[in-house]
């Protein structure tokens, strides 16, 4: 059964939100009073469980490599609650390829990374533009937060295609901020190492952050969610790429 429309409660769509950073962002925005639309490509059971945990939440499964699925996701998000105020583009793909192994970075790898990490966020913003502009008419600009990576700022990262896709996402963020202002604000968070099950065996990276980052650790998902919540709560910031690497860039 479709939940009731909550005209007085802002709504956030968080992609890739059944684990890690996305789940932390969904929980944080829920605590901040948002109704949340959760999303993943595969983990439907986890998505439905998190929706039940949060209460004012629904789950939509969609493959963001497919443009028709992107359109459906935004449409179902708007239909669920009757509005959409915030879009957090967290979903992305990666893969470890040594930077010097040029042969392993095939055309298919480049295309897959770009499609999900750059094209999908752009297309979701395009599909959600009308709803986000309508949010501005209610008194606060619509808001987009893209989850990028420090690899899009520094010559680092799991692979060259991944780093290049995040650099493209950063520039897309700035271009959209110019194109959509003042009705829609667009910002990004660029985490360094984040402590998740995916990075649990990245022993060298964890040692690097402990030894060289001023904060002496990688981020937790909740650290990144706090920055996302800060960007969402602002009514002024736009076009910013917030580097969240515990100060490693200073070392």
C-alpha positions in Angstrom: 0.0 0.0 0.0 1.3 3.4 -0.9 2.1 5.6 2.2 0.1 8.8 2.7 1.4 12.0 1.1 3.2 14.0 3.8 2.9 17.5 2.4 4.6 19.0 5.5 7.6 16.6 5.6 10.5 17.1 3.1 11.5 14.1 1.0 14.9 12.8 0.2 15.9 10.2 -2.4 19.2 8.6 -1.5 20.7 6.2 -4.1 22.7 3.3 -3.1 21.3 3.5 0.4 21.1 0.0 1.8 24.6 -0.1 3.3 27.7 2.0 3.9 27.6 5.8 3.3 24.2 5.7 1.7 22.5 3.9 4.7 24.2 6.3 7.1 22.9 9.3 5.0 19.4 7.8 5.0 19.4 7.3 8.7 20.7 10.8 9.3 18.2 12.5 7.1 15.4 10.4 8.6 16.4 11.7 12.1 16.5 15.2 10.7 12.8 14.9 9.8 12.9 13.7 6.2 10.8 11.0 4.6 13.3 8.9 2.7 13.2 7.0 -0.6 15.8 4.2 -0.3 17.4 2.6 -3.4 19.8 -0.2 -4.4 20.5 -2.3 -7.5 20.4 -5.7 -5.8 19.9 -5.7 -2.0 16.1 -5.5 -2.0 15.7 -7.4 1.3 18.1 -5.0 3.1 16.3 -2.0 1.6 12.9 -3.1 2.7 14.3 -3.9 6.2 15.8 -0.4 6.4 12.6 1.2 5.2 10.7 -0.6 8.0 13.3 0.5 10.5 13.1 4.2 9.5 9.3 4.4 9.4 8.7 7.3 7.0 10.6 5.5 4.2 10.0 3.4 1.1 12.4 1.3 -1.0 12.7 1.2 -4.8 15.0 -1.2 -6.6 16.6 0.0 -9.9 19.6 -0.5 -12.0 21.2 3.0 -12.6 23.1 1.7 -15.6 19.7 1.7 -17.4 18.2 5.1 -18.3 14.7 3.8 -18.2 15.3 2.5 -14.7 16.6 6.0 -13.7 13.4 7.5 -15.0 11.3 5.0 -13.1 13.2 5.5 -9.9 12.6 9.2 -9.8 9.0 8.7 -10.9 8.3 6.2 -8.1 10.1 8.5 -5.6 7.8 11.4 -6.4 4.7 9.2 -6.4 5.5 7.7 -3.0 5.4 11.0 -1.1 4.0 13.5 -3.5 7.2 15.7 -3.5 10.9 15.5 -3.7 13.2 18.1 -2.0 16.6 16.4 -1.9 18.5 14.1 -4.1 21.6 12.4 -2.8 23.5 10.7 -5.6 25.5 8.2 -3.6 25.4 5.0 -5.8 28.5 4.3 -7.8 30.8 1.5 -8.9 34.5 1.0 -8.5 37.1 -1.7 -8.9 40.8 -2.0 -8.1 43.1 -1.8 -11.1 46.7 -0.8 -10.7 47.2 2.6 -12.4 50.2 1.3 -14.4 48.2 -1.7 -15.8 46.7 0.2 -18.7 45.6 -3.0 -20.5 43.3 -3.9 -17.6 41.5 -0.6 -17.9 39.5 -1.7 -20.9 37.0 0.3 -22.9 34.2 -1.7 -21.1 35.6 -0.7 -17.7 35.7 3.0 -18.7 32.2 2.9 -20.1 30.7 1.2 -17.1 32.4 3.6 -14.6 31.3 6.7 -16.6 27.7 5.4 -17.1 27.0 4.8 -13.4 29.3 7.4 -11.8 28.7 10.4 -14.1 25.8 9.9 -16.5 23.4 8.4 -13.9 23.7 11.2 -11.4 23.3 13.8 -14.2 20.2 12.0 -15.6 18.7 11.6 -12.1 19.0 15.4 -11.6 17.5 16.0 -15.0 14.5 13.7 -14.2 14.1 15.3 -10.7 14.5 18.9 -11.9 10.8 19.7 -11.9 10.2 18.3 -8.4 13.3 20.1 -7.0 12.2 23.4 -8.5 8.8 22.9 -6.9 10.6 22.5 -3.5 12.0 26.1 -4.0 8.5 27.3 -4.4 7.8 26.0 -0.9 10.4 28.3 0.5 13.8 26.4 0.3 15.8 25.6 -2.7 15.8 22.0 -3.9 19.1 20.3 -3.0 21.4 17.8 -4.8 24.4 16.3 -3.0 26.7 14.1 -5.1 29.0 11.6 -3.4 32.3 11.9 -5.1 35.8 10.9 -3.9 39.2 12.5 -3.1 40.3 10.5 -6.1 38.5 13.0 -8.2 40.7 15.8 -6.8 44.1 14.1 -6.2 45.8 11.7 -8.6 44.8 8.7 -6.4 42.1 6.1 -6.4 41.2 2.4 -7.0 41.7 2.8 -10.7 42.3 5.5 -13.3 38.8 5.1 -14.8 37.3 5.4 -11.3 39.3 8.6 -10.5 38.5 10.1 -13.8 34.8 9.5 -13.4 34.8 11.2 -10.0 36.7 14.2 -11.4 34.0 14.4 -14.1 31.3 14.2 -11.4 33.0 17.1 -9.5 33.0 19.3 -12.7 29.4 18.2 -13.4 28.4 19.3 -9.9 29.8 22.8 -10.5 28.2 23.1 -14.0 24.8 22.0 -12.6 25.1 24.5 -9.7 25.5 27.3 -12.3 22.7 26.0 -14.5 20.1 25.4 -11.8 20.6 28.2 -9.4 18.9 29.7 -7.5 16.0 27.2 -7.3 18.3 24.2 -6.9 21.6 24.0 -5.1 24.1 21.3 -6.2 27.1 20.3 -4.0 29.4 17.3 -3.6 31.2 15.5 -0.8 34.6 13.9 -1.7 35.5 11.4 0.9 38.9 9.8 1.3 39.1 6.4 3.0 35.8 5.4 4.6 35.6 2.6 7.0 33.1 0.1 5.5 33.1 -3.6 4.9 34.4 -2.9 1.4 37.5 -1.3 2.7 38.1 -3.6 5.7 41.1 -5.3 4.0 42.7 -2.2 2.6 45.4 -2.4 5.1 47.8 -0.1 3.4 45.2 2.6 3.1 44.2 2.3 6.8 47.9 2.5 7.8 48.3 5.6 5.6 45.4 7.4 7.3 46.5 6.4 10.8 50.1 7.6 10.1 49.7 10.7 7.9 46.2 12.1 8.2 45.9 14.8 10.9 42.8 13.1 12.2 44.7 9.8 12.4 41.9 7.7 10.9 39.6 7.2 7.9 36.1 8.5 8.0 33.1 6.5 9.3 30.0 6.5 7.2 28.4 8.7 9.8 31.1 11.3 9.4 30.2 11.6 5.7 26.5 11.6 6.5 27.0 14.5 8.9 28.6 16.5 6.0 25.8 15.6 3.7 23.3 16.8 6.3 25.2 20.1 6.7 24.9 20.7 2.9 21.3 19.8 2.9 20.5 22.1 5.8 22.1 25.1 4.1 20.0 27.3 2.0 23.0 29.1 0.4 25.9 26.9 -0.4 26.2 25.7 -4.0 28.9 24.5 -6.3 31.1 23.3 -3.5 33.2 20.1 -3.5 33.8 19.3 0.2 37.0 17.3 0.6 36.5 14.9 3.5 39.8 13.1 4.0 40.7 13.9 7.6 43.3 16.4 6.4 45.3 13.8 4.5 45.6 16.3 1.6 47.6 18.6 3.9 50.3 16.0 4.7 
